[in-house]
């Protein structure tokens, strides 16, 4: 700059510095826009992956619940029968969680809402869910199919979940209990928190 000052008029030097400043600003703008486009593309890709994975999880859960509703013997749906059926049914529930991190567990409850069988049975306390809205809806609605609960805190896990449930009814339509899986919403919280969304980005699951 000292050399330029010694040979160039002050006005020309000012113009040169202005052009240099504009070029730098333009390069910064291009770099910013490129980062924004990259972030948008990355976010769309992540959203597509999350959506596809969630859709697959819900479809798999529905298929599991249908299978369980048709395969669980009616004789197993009372407390006195638990010792006889517990080993096989608990193992079946455990097997359905293989490679499904989003699901926190499967449960079978009797007509009174008490726990009969569960995945990870050794770690799951017995709870009663007779007061839960999804249980009442399945119990009182003979035509109820697959049901999704509101977001709630699971009593056996103390974690934020959404319950996906089906009623268990005998051949005469009598309510025998429910079978349900729990979608672990905290799993998605952890996944979303790992994304770089900038200062104004938002990612969410929408019911």
VMD Tcl script that draws the C-alpha trace (Angstrom):
set ca {
  {0.00 0.00 0.00}
  {2.87 2.38 0.76}
  {4.32 1.65 -2.67}
  {0.97 2.29 -4.34}
  {0.58 5.56 -2.48}
  {3.95 6.72 -3.77}
  {3.04 6.16 -7.45}
  {-0.76 6.41 -7.75}
  {-3.06 9.35 -7.20}
  {-5.21 9.12 -4.08}
  {-8.48 8.78 -6.06}
  {-7.22 5.83 -8.09}
  {-6.02 4.12 -4.94}
  {-9.46 4.57 -3.36}
  {-11.13 3.01 -6.42}
  {-8.73 0.05 -6.30}
  {-9.45 -0.54 -2.62}
  {-13.21 -0.27 -3.25}
  {-13.03 -2.84 -6.05}
  {-11.01 -5.14 -3.80}
  {-13.58 -4.76 -1.03}
  {-16.46 -5.51 -3.44}
  {-14.70 -8.60 -4.75}
  {-14.16 -9.88 -1.24}
  {-17.79 -9.19 -0.31}
  {-18.97 -10.96 -3.46}
  {-16.82 -14.00 -2.67}
  {-18.20 -14.09 0.87}
  {-21.76 -13.89 -0.48}
  {-21.11 -16.75 -2.90}
  {-19.60 -18.80 -0.11}
  {-22.59 -18.09 2.15}
  {-25.10 -19.02 -0.55}
  {-23.20 -22.22 -1.26}
  {-23.27 -23.15 2.43}
  {-27.01 -22.44 2.59}
  {-27.68 -24.62 -0.46}
  {-25.52 -27.39 0.98}
  {-27.35 -27.17 4.31}
  {-30.76 -27.22 2.62}
  {-29.84 -30.25 0.54}
  {-28.42 -32.03 3.57}
  {-31.52 -31.26 5.63}
  {-33.84 -32.55 2.90}
  {-31.81 -35.73 2.68}
  {-31.96 -36.24 6.44}
  {-35.69 -35.54 6.46}
  {-36.24 -38.11 3.70}
  {-34.24 -40.69 5.64}
  {-36.14 -40.02 8.87}
  {-39.47 -40.16 7.07}
  {-38.69 -43.43 5.31}
  {-37.38 -45.00 8.50}
  {-40.38 -43.88 10.55}
  {-42.80 -45.14 7.90}
  {-41.04 -48.53 7.88}
  {-41.13 -48.67 11.69}
  {-44.85 -47.94 11.83}
  {-45.62 -50.52 9.15}
  {-43.50 -53.13 10.91}
  {-45.14 -52.35 14.26}
  {-48.60 -52.68 12.72}
  {-47.65 -56.04 11.22}
  {-46.24 -57.22 14.56}
  {-49.36 -56.17 16.46}
  {-51.63 -57.93 13.95}
  {-49.56 -61.09 14.26}
  {-49.56 -60.96 18.04}
  {-53.30 -60.29 18.21}
  {-53.96 -63.39 16.14}
  {-51.31 -65.66 17.71}
  {-51.60 -65.00 21.46}
  {-53.78 -67.77 22.95}
  {-56.89 -66.53 24.73}
  {-55.96 -68.88 27.58}
  {-52.84 -66.77 28.17}
  {-54.77 -63.58 28.83}
  {-55.22 -63.85 32.59}
  {-52.83 -63.52 35.49}
  {-53.07 -67.16 36.59}
  {-51.83 -68.33 33.17}
  {-48.71 -66.13 33.11}
  {-46.28 -68.73 34.55}
  {-47.31 -71.18 31.83}
  {-46.97 -68.81 28.85}
  {-44.44 -66.21 30.04}
  {-41.24 -67.74 28.66}
  {-42.50 -68.15 25.10}
  {-44.50 -64.94 24.85}
  {-41.85 -62.72 26.44}
  {-39.24 -64.20 24.10}
  {-41.53 -63.52 21.13}
  {-41.90 -59.88 22.19}
  {-38.13 -59.56 22.59}
  {-37.50 -60.92 19.10}
  {-39.70 -58.26 17.53}
  {-37.42 -55.49 18.78}
  {-34.41 -56.74 16.84}
  {-32.80 -53.86 14.92}
  {-35.60 -51.43 15.79}
  {-34.00 -48.79 18.01}
  {-37.04 -46.52 17.75}
  {-39.26 -48.93 19.70}
  {-38.81 -49.01 23.45}
  {-40.85 -52.17 23.98}
  {-43.91 -54.35 23.44}
  {-46.49 -55.08 26.15}
  {-49.54 -57.29 26.64}
  {-52.15 -56.24 29.22}
  {-55.25 -58.06 30.41}
  {-58.82 -56.76 30.37}
  {-58.20 -54.97 33.68}
  {-55.17 -53.13 32.30}
  {-52.55 -55.10 34.26}
  {-49.26 -56.16 32.67}
  {-49.11 -59.79 31.59}
  {-46.14 -60.07 29.22}
  {-43.42 -57.72 28.05}
  {-40.22 -57.44 26.12}
  {-37.19 -57.09 28.40}
  {-39.43 -58.57 31.08}
  {-36.81 -58.72 33.82}
  {-36.45 -54.90 33.74}
  {-40.12 -53.96 33.28}
  {-42.31 -53.38 36.36}
  {-45.93 -54.44 36.47}
  {-48.18 -51.43 35.86}
  {-51.86 -50.82 35.31}
  {-52.99 -48.75 32.33}
  {-56.77 -49.00 32.73}
  {-57.04 -45.21 33.07}
  {-55.16 -44.47 29.85}
  {-57.31 -43.00 27.08}
  {-56.02 -45.44 24.43}
  {-56.89 -48.43 26.66}
  {-60.42 -47.15 27.28}
  {-60.94 -46.47 23.58}
  {-59.91 -49.99 22.61}
  {-61.93 -51.53 25.44}
  {-65.11 -49.58 24.71}
  {-64.88 -49.55 20.90}
  {-65.52 -53.00 19.44}
  {-64.67 -51.76 15.96}
  {-61.38 -50.11 16.92}
  {-58.42 -51.12 14.80}
  {-54.87 -49.83 15.06}
  {-54.77 -46.93 17.53}
  {-52.14 -44.24 18.15}
  {-52.07 -42.58 21.55}
  {-51.23 -38.99 22.35}
  {-47.67 -38.28 23.47}
  {-47.29 -39.50 27.04}
  {-44.77 -40.67 29.63}
  {-44.63 -44.46 29.70}
  {-45.27 -45.81 33.19}
  {-42.93 -48.76 32.78}
  {-40.13 -46.73 31.15}
  {-40.59 -43.16 32.43}
  {-39.76 -41.99 28.90}
  {-41.70 -39.93 26.38}
  {-43.47 -42.34 24.02}
  {-46.35 -42.76 21.64}
  {-48.27 -45.98 22.13}
  {-49.39 -47.99 19.09}
  {-52.00 -50.53 20.15}
  {-54.58 -53.14 19.14}
  {-57.35 -54.76 21.17}
  {-57.39 -58.48 21.94}
  {-60.86 -59.98 21.57}
  {-62.11 -63.55 21.63}
  {-64.23 -65.21 18.95}
  {-67.36 -63.66 20.44}
  {-65.93 -60.13 20.42}
  {-65.36 -60.05 24.18}
  {-62.56 -57.69 25.22}
  {-59.62 -59.68 26.59}
  {-56.92 -57.01 26.79}
  {-54.55 -55.15 24.49}
  {-51.16 -55.56 22.87}
  {-49.10 -52.48 22.17}
  {-45.71 -51.17 21.14}
  {-44.14 -47.91 22.28}
  {-42.43 -45.54 19.88}
  {-39.52 -43.92 21.73}
  {-39.82 -40.20 20.98}
  {-36.62 -39.48 22.89}
  {-34.78 -41.50 20.24}
  {-35.85 -38.91 17.68}
  {-34.88 -36.08 20.02}
  {-31.35 -37.51 20.17}
  {-31.22 -37.97 16.40}
  {-32.48 -34.45 15.69}
  {-30.11 -32.86 18.19}
  {-27.17 -34.25 16.22}
  {-28.15 -32.22 13.13}
  {-26.54 -28.85 12.40}
  {-29.59 -26.67 11.78}
  {-27.94 -23.29 12.31}
  {-29.40 -20.63 14.57}
  {-32.88 -20.57 13.01}
  {-33.39 -24.16 11.82}
  {-36.14 -26.37 13.20}
  {-36.80 -30.09 12.82}
  {-39.84 -31.84 14.30}
  {-42.19 -34.79 14.11}
  {-45.72 -33.65 13.26}
  {-48.77 -35.78 14.07}
}
mol new
graphics top color blue
foreach p $ca { graphics top sphere $p radius 0.5 }
foreach p [lrange $ca 0 end-1] q [lrange $ca 1 end] { graphics top cylinder $p $q radius 0.2 }
display resetview
